[in-house]
Amino acid sequence: MVTENAVIVFRRRGCCMSHVIKRLLQCLGANPVMYDIEEKYENEAITELEDIGKSIDGGGDRREDRSLSSPLPAVFIGGELFGGLDRIMEAHISGELCPVLKNAGALWL
């Protein structure tokens, strides 16, 4: 599922921070897939998401540590773990987010 979507956000059901991420990405022109994780499966899902992020990055340390400071919401862009809300906001403010989305095929500009 991670590699099949340009942008996918794994979130807790009803999380307001996930809504912020969704609205920001939509305002930039991306259409993220939002995947809700039920509370009873949250621990297993977080472990699996971190494992996916590490295996895709080849064990980490590619550009920077991509572990999640706050486990959910977790954003994958172009099949790679991008980070959580803090990382999305940091990338947006620095101007890095749009090129990353474009390279992932999430923007058609």
PyMOL CGO cylinders between C-alpha atoms (Angstrom):
from pymol import cmd
from pymol.cgo import CYLINDER

trace = [
    CYLINDER, 0.00, 0.00, 0.00, 2.89, 2.37, 0.80, 0.3, 1, 1, 1, 1, 1, 1,
    CYLINDER, 2.89, 2.37, 0.80, 4.58, 1.93, -2.57, 0.3, 1, 1, 1, 1, 1, 1,
    CYLINDER, 4.58, 1.93, -2.57, 1.32, 2.00, -4.55, 0.3, 1, 1, 1, 1, 1, 1,
    CYLINDER, 1.32, 2.00, -4.55, 0.36, 5.56, -3.52, 0.3, 1, 1, 1, 1, 1, 1,
    CYLINDER, 0.36, 5.56, -3.52, 2.26, 8.79, -4.13, 0.3, 1, 1, 1, 1, 1, 1,
    CYLINDER, 2.26, 8.79, -4.13, 1.24, 10.09, -0.69, 0.3, 1, 1, 1, 1, 1, 1,
    CYLINDER, 1.24, 10.09, -0.69, -0.31, 8.07, 2.10, 0.3, 1, 1, 1, 1, 1, 1,
    CYLINDER, -0.31, 8.07, 2.10, -0.98, 9.17, 5.67, 0.3, 1, 1, 1, 1, 1, 1,
    CYLINDER, -0.98, 9.17, 5.67, -1.50, 6.63, 8.42, 0.3, 1, 1, 1, 1, 1, 1,
    CYLINDER, -1.50, 6.63, 8.42, -3.48, 8.17, 11.24, 0.3, 1, 1, 1, 1, 1, 1,
    CYLINDER, -3.48, 8.17, 11.24, -5.51, 7.58, 14.35, 0.3, 1, 1, 1, 1, 1, 1,
    CYLINDER, -5.51, 7.58, 14.35, -9.22, 7.80, 13.67, 0.3, 1, 1, 1, 1, 1, 1,
    CYLINDER, -9.22, 7.80, 13.67, -10.38, 11.37, 14.37, 0.3, 1, 1, 1, 1, 1, 1,
    CYLINDER, -10.38, 11.37, 14.37, -6.88, 12.85, 14.78, 0.3, 1, 1, 1, 1, 1, 1,
    CYLINDER, -6.88, 12.85, 14.78, -6.98, 16.63, 14.27, 0.3, 1, 1, 1, 1, 1, 1,
    CYLINDER, -6.98, 16.63, 14.27, -3.29, 16.77, 13.29, 0.3, 1, 1, 1, 1, 1, 1,
    CYLINDER, -3.29, 16.77, 13.29, -3.99, 14.37, 10.44, 0.3, 1, 1, 1, 1, 1, 1,
    CYLINDER, -3.99, 14.37, 10.44, -6.64, 16.76, 9.24, 0.3, 1, 1, 1, 1, 1, 1,
    CYLINDER, -6.64, 16.76, 9.24, -4.02, 19.55, 9.21, 0.3, 1, 1, 1, 1, 1, 1,
    CYLINDER, -4.02, 19.55, 9.21, -1.69, 17.39, 7.10, 0.3, 1, 1, 1, 1, 1, 1,
    CYLINDER, -1.69, 17.39, 7.10, -4.49, 16.44, 4.72, 0.3, 1, 1, 1, 1, 1, 1,
    CYLINDER, -4.49, 16.44, 4.72, -5.60, 20.04, 4.21, 0.3, 1, 1, 1, 1, 1, 1,
    CYLINDER, -5.60, 20.04, 4.21, -2.03, 21.27, 3.67, 0.3, 1, 1, 1, 1, 1, 1,
    CYLINDER, -2.03, 21.27, 3.67, -1.32, 18.58, 1.09, 0.3, 1, 1, 1, 1, 1, 1,
    CYLINDER, -1.32, 18.58, 1.09, -4.62, 19.24, -0.67, 0.3, 1, 1, 1, 1, 1, 1,
    CYLINDER, -4.62, 19.24, -0.67, -3.92, 22.99, -0.78, 0.3, 1, 1, 1, 1, 1, 1,
    CYLINDER, -3.92, 22.99, -0.78, -0.60, 22.21, -2.47, 0.3, 1, 1, 1, 1, 1, 1,
    CYLINDER, -0.60, 22.21, -2.47, -2.41, 20.10, -5.07, 0.3, 1, 1, 1, 1, 1, 1,
    CYLINDER, -2.41, 20.10, -5.07, -1.74, 16.60, -3.76, 0.3, 1, 1, 1, 1, 1, 1,
    CYLINDER, -1.74, 16.60, -3.76, -4.49, 14.12, -2.96, 0.3, 1, 1, 1, 1, 1, 1,
    CYLINDER, -4.49, 14.12, -2.96, -3.21, 12.01, -0.06, 0.3, 1, 1, 1, 1, 1, 1,
    CYLINDER, -3.21, 12.01, -0.06, -4.67, 8.62, 0.77, 0.3, 1, 1, 1, 1, 1, 1,
    CYLINDER, -4.67, 8.62, 0.77, -5.71, 8.66, 4.42, 0.3, 1, 1, 1, 1, 1, 1,
    CYLINDER, -5.71, 8.66, 4.42, -5.58, 5.31, 6.23, 0.3, 1, 1, 1, 1, 1, 1,
    CYLINDER, -5.58, 5.31, 6.23, -7.20, 5.07, 9.66, 0.3, 1, 1, 1, 1, 1, 1,
    CYLINDER, -7.20, 5.07, 9.66, -5.66, 2.82, 12.28, 0.3, 1, 1, 1, 1, 1, 1,
    CYLINDER, -5.66, 2.82, 12.28, -7.92, 1.59, 15.02, 0.3, 1, 1, 1, 1, 1, 1,
    CYLINDER, -7.92, 1.59, 15.02, -6.71, 2.14, 18.56, 0.3, 1, 1, 1, 1, 1, 1,
    CYLINDER, -6.71, 2.14, 18.56, -6.54, -1.57, 19.38, 0.3, 1, 1, 1, 1, 1, 1,
    CYLINDER, -6.54, -1.57, 19.38, -4.09, -2.14, 16.47, 0.3, 1, 1, 1, 1, 1, 1,
    CYLINDER, -4.09, -2.14, 16.47, -2.06, 1.02, 16.97, 0.3, 1, 1, 1, 1, 1, 1,
    CYLINDER, -2.06, 1.02, 16.97, 1.05, -0.50, 18.57, 0.3, 1, 1, 1, 1, 1, 1,
    CYLINDER, 1.05, -0.50, 18.57, 1.40, -3.21, 15.92, 0.3, 1, 1, 1, 1, 1, 1,
    CYLINDER, 1.40, -3.21, 15.92, 0.80, -0.67, 13.14, 0.3, 1, 1, 1, 1, 1, 1,
    CYLINDER, 0.80, -0.67, 13.14, 3.44, 1.73, 14.47, 0.3, 1, 1, 1, 1, 1, 1,
    CYLINDER, 3.44, 1.73, 14.47, 6.02, -1.06, 14.67, 0.3, 1, 1, 1, 1, 1, 1,
    CYLINDER, 6.02, -1.06, 14.67, 5.19, -2.18, 11.15, 0.3, 1, 1, 1, 1, 1, 1,
    CYLINDER, 5.19, -2.18, 11.15, 5.33, 1.38, 9.75, 0.3, 1, 1, 1, 1, 1, 1,
    CYLINDER, 5.33, 1.38, 9.75, 8.75, 2.00, 11.30, 0.3, 1, 1, 1, 1, 1, 1,
    CYLINDER, 8.75, 2.00, 11.30, 9.98, -1.33, 9.90, 0.3, 1, 1, 1, 1, 1, 1,
    CYLINDER, 9.98, -1.33, 9.90, 8.69, -0.39, 6.45, 0.3, 1, 1, 1, 1, 1, 1,
    CYLINDER, 8.69, -0.39, 6.45, 10.44, 2.97, 6.69, 0.3, 1, 1, 1, 1, 1, 1,
    CYLINDER, 10.44, 2.97, 6.69, 13.73, 1.34, 7.66, 0.3, 1, 1, 1, 1, 1, 1,
    CYLINDER, 13.73, 1.34, 7.66, 13.56, -1.35, 4.97, 0.3, 1, 1, 1, 1, 1, 1,
    CYLINDER, 13.56, -1.35, 4.97, 12.77, 1.18, 2.24, 0.3, 1, 1, 1, 1, 1, 1,
    CYLINDER, 12.77, 1.18, 2.24, 15.57, 3.49, 3.38, 0.3, 1, 1, 1, 1, 1, 1,
    CYLINDER, 15.57, 3.49, 3.38, 18.00, 0.58, 3.47, 0.3, 1, 1, 1, 1, 1, 1,
    CYLINDER, 18.00, 0.58, 3.47, 18.41, 0.63, 7.22, 0.3, 1, 1, 1, 1, 1, 1,
    CYLINDER, 18.41, 0.63, 7.22, 18.24, 4.38, 7.70, 0.3, 1, 1, 1, 1, 1, 1,
    CYLINDER, 18.24, 4.38, 7.70, 20.95, 7.05, 7.64, 0.3, 1, 1, 1, 1, 1, 1,
    CYLINDER, 20.95, 7.05, 7.64, 20.30, 7.83, 3.98, 0.3, 1, 1, 1, 1, 1, 1,
    CYLINDER, 20.30, 7.83, 3.98, 19.66, 11.58, 4.25, 0.3, 1, 1, 1, 1, 1, 1,
    CYLINDER, 19.66, 11.58, 4.25, 18.73, 11.85, 7.88, 0.3, 1, 1, 1, 1, 1, 1,
    CYLINDER, 18.73, 11.85, 7.88, 17.08, 9.85, 10.63, 0.3, 1, 1, 1, 1, 1, 1,
    CYLINDER, 17.08, 9.85, 10.63, 13.52, 9.23, 9.44, 0.3, 1, 1, 1, 1, 1, 1,
    CYLINDER, 13.52, 9.23, 9.44, 12.23, 7.64, 12.64, 0.3, 1, 1, 1, 1, 1, 1,
    CYLINDER, 12.23, 7.64, 12.64, 8.98, 9.04, 13.89, 0.3, 1, 1, 1, 1, 1, 1,
    CYLINDER, 8.98, 9.04, 13.89, 9.26, 11.35, 16.88, 0.3, 1, 1, 1, 1, 1, 1,
    CYLINDER, 9.26, 11.35, 16.88, 5.50, 11.09, 17.28, 0.3, 1, 1, 1, 1, 1, 1,
    CYLINDER, 5.50, 11.09, 17.28, 4.34, 7.80, 15.77, 0.3, 1, 1, 1, 1, 1, 1,
    CYLINDER, 4.34, 7.80, 15.77, 1.06, 8.94, 14.20, 0.3, 1, 1, 1, 1, 1, 1,
    CYLINDER, 1.06, 8.94, 14.20, 0.30, 10.51, 11.85, 0.3, 1, 1, 1, 1, 1, 1,
    CYLINDER, 0.30, 10.51, 11.85, 2.98, 8.92, 9.65, 0.3, 1, 1, 1, 1, 1, 1,
    CYLINDER, 2.98, 8.92, 9.65, 3.40, 10.29, 6.13, 0.3, 1, 1, 1, 1, 1, 1,
    CYLINDER, 3.40, 10.29, 6.13, 4.91, 8.27, 3.29, 0.3, 1, 1, 1, 1, 1, 1,
    CYLINDER, 4.91, 8.27, 3.29, 5.75, 10.17, 0.10, 0.3, 1, 1, 1, 1, 1, 1,
    CYLINDER, 5.75, 10.17, 0.10, 6.89, 8.31, -2.99, 0.3, 1, 1, 1, 1, 1, 1,
    CYLINDER, 6.89, 8.31, -2.99, 7.01, 5.05, -1.06, 0.3, 1, 1, 1, 1, 1, 1,
    CYLINDER, 7.01, 5.05, -1.06, 9.39, 6.41, 1.58, 0.3, 1, 1, 1, 1, 1, 1,
    CYLINDER, 9.39, 6.41, 1.58, 8.74, 7.39, 5.17, 0.3, 1, 1, 1, 1, 1, 1,
    CYLINDER, 8.74, 7.39, 5.17, 8.81, 11.18, 5.13, 0.3, 1, 1, 1, 1, 1, 1,
    CYLINDER, 8.81, 11.18, 5.13, 7.90, 11.75, 8.77, 0.3, 1, 1, 1, 1, 1, 1,
    CYLINDER, 7.90, 11.75, 8.77, 5.11, 13.14, 10.86, 0.3, 1, 1, 1, 1, 1, 1,
    CYLINDER, 5.11, 13.14, 10.86, 3.46, 16.51, 11.29, 0.3, 1, 1, 1, 1, 1, 1,
    CYLINDER, 3.46, 16.51, 11.29, 6.66, 18.25, 12.39, 0.3, 1, 1, 1, 1, 1, 1,
    CYLINDER, 6.66, 18.25, 12.39, 8.57, 17.05, 9.32, 0.3, 1, 1, 1, 1, 1, 1,
    CYLINDER, 8.57, 17.05, 9.32, 5.74, 18.01, 6.94, 0.3, 1, 1, 1, 1, 1, 1,
    CYLINDER, 5.74, 18.01, 6.94, 5.51, 21.51, 8.42, 0.3, 1, 1, 1, 1, 1, 1,
    CYLINDER, 5.51, 21.51, 8.42, 9.31, 21.95, 8.39, 0.3, 1, 1, 1, 1, 1, 1,
    CYLINDER, 9.31, 21.95, 8.39, 9.49, 20.88, 4.74, 0.3, 1, 1, 1, 1, 1, 1,
    CYLINDER, 9.49, 20.88, 4.74, 6.61, 23.16, 3.77, 0.3, 1, 1, 1, 1, 1, 1,
    CYLINDER, 6.61, 23.16, 3.77, 8.12, 26.21, 5.47, 0.3, 1, 1, 1, 1, 1, 1,
    CYLINDER, 8.12, 26.21, 5.47, 11.56, 25.57, 3.95, 0.3, 1, 1, 1, 1, 1, 1,
    CYLINDER, 11.56, 25.57, 3.95, 10.12, 25.06, 0.46, 0.3, 1, 1, 1, 1, 1, 1,
    CYLINDER, 10.12, 25.06, 0.46, 11.25, 21.44, 0.27, 0.3, 1, 1, 1, 1, 1, 1,
    CYLINDER, 11.25, 21.44, 0.27, 7.78, 19.85, 0.30, 0.3, 1, 1, 1, 1, 1, 1,
    CYLINDER, 7.78, 19.85, 0.30, 6.54, 20.80, -3.19, 0.3, 1, 1, 1, 1, 1, 1,
    CYLINDER, 6.54, 20.80, -3.19, 9.61, 19.42, -5.01, 0.3, 1, 1, 1, 1, 1, 1,
    CYLINDER, 9.61, 19.42, -5.01, 9.38, 16.20, -2.99, 0.3, 1, 1, 1, 1, 1, 1,
    CYLINDER, 9.38, 16.20, -2.99, 5.70, 15.84, -3.87, 0.3, 1, 1, 1, 1, 1, 1,
    CYLINDER, 5.70, 15.84, -3.87, 6.43, 16.59, -7.52, 0.3, 1, 1, 1, 1, 1, 1,
    CYLINDER, 6.43, 16.59, -7.52, 9.22, 13.97, -7.65, 0.3, 1, 1, 1, 1, 1, 1,
    CYLINDER, 9.22, 13.97, -7.65, 6.85, 11.42, -6.12, 0.3, 1, 1, 1, 1, 1, 1,
    CYLINDER, 6.85, 11.42, -6.12, 4.24, 12.08, -8.79, 0.3, 1, 1, 1, 1, 1, 1,
    CYLINDER, 4.24, 12.08, -8.79, 1.78, 13.59, -6.33, 0.3, 1, 1, 1, 1, 1, 1,
    CYLINDER, 1.78, 13.59, -6.33, 1.70, 16.95, -8.14, 0.3, 1, 1, 1, 1, 1, 1,
    CYLINDER, 1.70, 16.95, -8.14, 1.02, 17.46, -11.80, 0.3, 1, 1, 1, 1, 1, 1,
    CYLINDER, 1.02, 17.46, -11.80, 2.62, 20.91, -12.10, 0.3, 1, 1, 1, 1, 1, 1,
]
cmd.load_cgo(trace, "trace")
